[in-house]
Amino acid sequence: MSDARDVHSLLGPQGPIARRLPDFEVRPQQLALAEAVQRAIRDGRHLIAEAGTGTGKSFAYLLPAAAHAEAHMADGPIVVSTRTIALQEQLEHKDLPFLHAVLPFEWSSVTAMGRNNYLCLRRMHLAEREQALFTDPERHDQLRAIVDWSLRTKDGTRQDLPFPPSPEVWEEVQAEHGNCLHRACPHFDHCHWQRARRRMQSAQVLVVNHALYFADLALRIAGASYLPKHRVVIFDEAHHLERVATESLGLRLGRGTLAWHLRRLHGRRNSKSLLARHGTSAAMLLWEELNQRGEAFFVELEDRLRRADKPEGVALRDEPLDEPLSATLRSLVEELGAASIRAPEQDAQMELTARANGLETLGATLRALCQPQPDAKTPLVRWLEPSRHGPILCGAPLDVSQALREHLWNGGATAILTSATLGTGDDPDFAWLRRQLGLDRADTLRVGSPFDYDRAVQMVLPEALPDPALDVAAWKQEVLEQTLHHVLQNRGRALVLCTSWEFVRALGASLRGPLADQGIELLVQGEAPLTRLLEQKRAQPTSVLVGTDSLWEGIDLRGDALTLLVITRLPFQSPGHPLVQARMALLKSQGRDPFADHSLPEAILKFRQGFGRLIRGSSDRGKVVVLDPRVRTKTYGRRFLGALPFSEGFDPTA
């Protein structure tokens, strides 16, 4: 590879990045990561690379990715996959445009989205012709606004709309798999989806998110595909891969899913619906029957959840569920197929066929969730889960490692996995992560953060706290008092991390009055959208933000907005969830310790992520308070503290 494309030249003190960034510093950690990525791409070897906060991971993988893709265009794009929208937007709007401007060679990059995010011009004009499609004037006005917007939009995505469309309106105009005429469509040359697909096929660096990548993996397992062929994939925020794979290879079905399919066929007071215009009276009766049977089915599931009184869900194990929907679904699918044949217009034929295919898929999902399949290659753990919108039937693979080993790691693209936290800190080969993901062979790298945590962070571990596993009521009361004390002492500027929504609400109620008396604003997750809460936190640095799960990682609060981090409890996953219980039982049957091999490393990883919220820049300083006494009293507590990025031998609590 020529010097112009070598990471030493690109990231060196005389390189193009240093010349354009006045505050750029050559970081040995960034260079080591870039070299490892370049080597992995060149040699076709999987790489697991943990790089601490402040390393500059995105440049470290984008530079060798762009250089290799430009020199090997016939290999297809290098795919970069992220977990969060924030990181994807950082790459798309900041990092990639900068690199395009400064690198001494030409290359292309594209951000890919799922097909349903794009406007379908054919379906939009079809909806526009059906003037009575929406009985609600507001939805009709939205459709009219979408038609006007379609004349000026450049990318035709829902995100480009100046207003959030109602789901009922957007689903009538979105691009859909199985509902496309391709080159036979009169709008093919101007189709935003087809244009995006052509850009995606020709891109040298393709940015996606994990959900889209693993949705494509599920398609590939079934013999189809969405993303172009590629020989390299870089997973940033790779500690999420097992969870995303579980979700993508799993199934979920609730009352809302059935209602969505039925609504797309017919609305009760809509005489111009697809079914009303093209279906028979028999089809209308089947629609009504399916509606009534579905409601009765989900009411029965709701009663079962209420009787069980298990907030985390009811395991179904080997129990079959009686469901009254399959026969009616099959009959309605047949009616729609016949209606499609009779329909005089190609547009109507396509819509009816797409709706029939959707109902067929719904029926297959229903059967898989209601009937145990112990002999399946990848058995599903099935359970019933409560939600705000009613009961949800869920199924997830007991173990995703074999599916990933077979369809992703072995014989597929070269994979590079990176994140600030990929392991427990004391496992240099990332054995736990590799076992979770079925990644048997991979090169490994761990580079620390350039930040001086010894000077930047003070750790506070209060003594004599009640053990939450022995006396949870006493522990809760003490945590409420301790949190208030530390927050007031710090004059706000705090983030408080909890492990349950119940405790978020309790803490919010306890802090609200005393903080208001001191003129400190309290921001509680769940009381407003998270993006708005983060905006308020940055606008009011003295404020206190309280929350759970999604605040433990992926948020960036720099400077005076965050100088105190309170971790209320060690983030062990609840053992009561049916999927967790099934996976624990599997480990036990294999002669392994479920706590040591699953619960503990997972909790340490999340603890490291939570700790990482405090120091986001080289000038940040602050205090971390841990209000779980087990970090002091339990043998495993030393592993939590030992996983933090302090220098060896340094005592952060001194």
Secondary structure as GFF3:
##gff-version 3
##sequence-region A 1 654
A	DSSP	three_ten_helix	3	5	.	.	.	ID=ss1
A	DSSP	alpha_helix	7	11	.	.	.	ID=ss2
A	DSSP	alpha_helix	16	20	.	.	.	ID=ss3
A	DSSP	alpha_helix	28	43	.	.	.	ID=ss4
A	DSSP	beta_strand	47	51	.	.	.	ID=ss5
A	DSSP	alpha_helix	57	71	.	.	.	ID=ss6
A	DSSP	three_ten_helix	73	75	.	.	.	ID=ss7
A	DSSP	beta_strand	78	82	.	.	.	ID=ss8
A	DSSP	alpha_helix	85	90	.	.	.	ID=ss9
A	DSSP	pi_helix	91	95	.	.	.	ID=ss10
A	DSSP	alpha_helix	96	102	.	.	.	ID=ss11
A	DSSP	beta_strand	109	111	.	.	.	ID=ss12
A	DSSP	three_ten_helix	115	117	.	.	.	ID=ss13
A	DSSP	alpha_helix	121	129	.	.	.	ID=ss14
A	DSSP	alpha_helix	137	150	.	.	.	ID=ss15
A	DSSP	three_ten_helix	158	160	.	.	.	ID=ss16
A	DSSP	alpha_helix	167	170	.	.	.	ID=ss17
A	DSSP	three_ten_helix	182	184	.	.	.	ID=ss18
A	DSSP	three_ten_helix	188	190	.	.	.	ID=ss19
A	DSSP	alpha_helix	192	202	.	.	.	ID=ss20
A	DSSP	beta_strand	205	209	.	.	.	ID=ss21
A	DSSP	alpha_helix	210	221	.	.	.	ID=ss22
A	DSSP	beta_strand	232	235	.	.	.	ID=ss23
A	DSSP	three_ten_helix	238	240	.	.	.	ID=ss24
A	DSSP	alpha_helix	241	248	.	.	.	ID=ss25
A	DSSP	beta_strand	251	254	.	.	.	ID=ss26
A	DSSP	alpha_helix	255	265	.	.	.	ID=ss27
A	DSSP	alpha_helix	274	278	.	.	.	ID=ss28
A	DSSP	alpha_helix	281	308	.	.	.	ID=ss29
A	DSSP	beta_strand	314	315	.	.	.	ID=ss30
A	DSSP	alpha_helix	326	342	.	.	.	ID=ss31
A	DSSP	alpha_helix	346	370	.	.	.	ID=ss32
A	DSSP	beta_strand	380	385	.	.	.	ID=ss33
A	DSSP	beta_strand	392	397	.	.	.	ID=ss34
A	DSSP	alpha_helix	401	404	.	.	.	ID=ss35
A	DSSP	pi_helix	405	409	.	.	.	ID=ss36
A	DSSP	beta_strand	414	419	.	.	.	ID=ss37
A	DSSP	alpha_helix	431	437	.	.	.	ID=ss38
A	DSSP	beta_strand	443	447	.	.	.	ID=ss39
A	DSSP	alpha_helix	453	456	.	.	.	ID=ss40
A	DSSP	beta_strand	457	460	.	.	.	ID=ss41
A	DSSP	alpha_helix	472	489	.	.	.	ID=ss42
A	DSSP	beta_strand	494	497	.	.	.	ID=ss43
A	DSSP	alpha_helix	501	517	.	.	.	ID=ss44
A	DSSP	beta_strand	522	524	.	.	.	ID=ss45
A	DSSP	alpha_helix	530	539	.	.	.	ID=ss46
A	DSSP	beta_strand	544	547	.	.	.	ID=ss47
A	DSSP	three_ten_helix	549	551	.	.	.	ID=ss48
A	DSSP	three_ten_helix	559	561	.	.	.	ID=ss49
A	DSSP	beta_strand	564	567	.	.	.	ID=ss50
A	DSSP	alpha_helix	578	589	.	.	.	ID=ss51
A	DSSP	alpha_helix	594	594	.	.	.	ID=ss52
A	DSSP	pi_helix	595	599	.	.	.	ID=ss53
A	DSSP	alpha_helix	600	611	.	.	.	ID=ss54
A	DSSP	beta_strand	622	626	.	.	.	ID=ss55
A	DSSP	alpha_helix	630	633	.	.	.	ID=ss56
A	DSSP	alpha_helix	637	642	.	.	.	ID=ss57
###
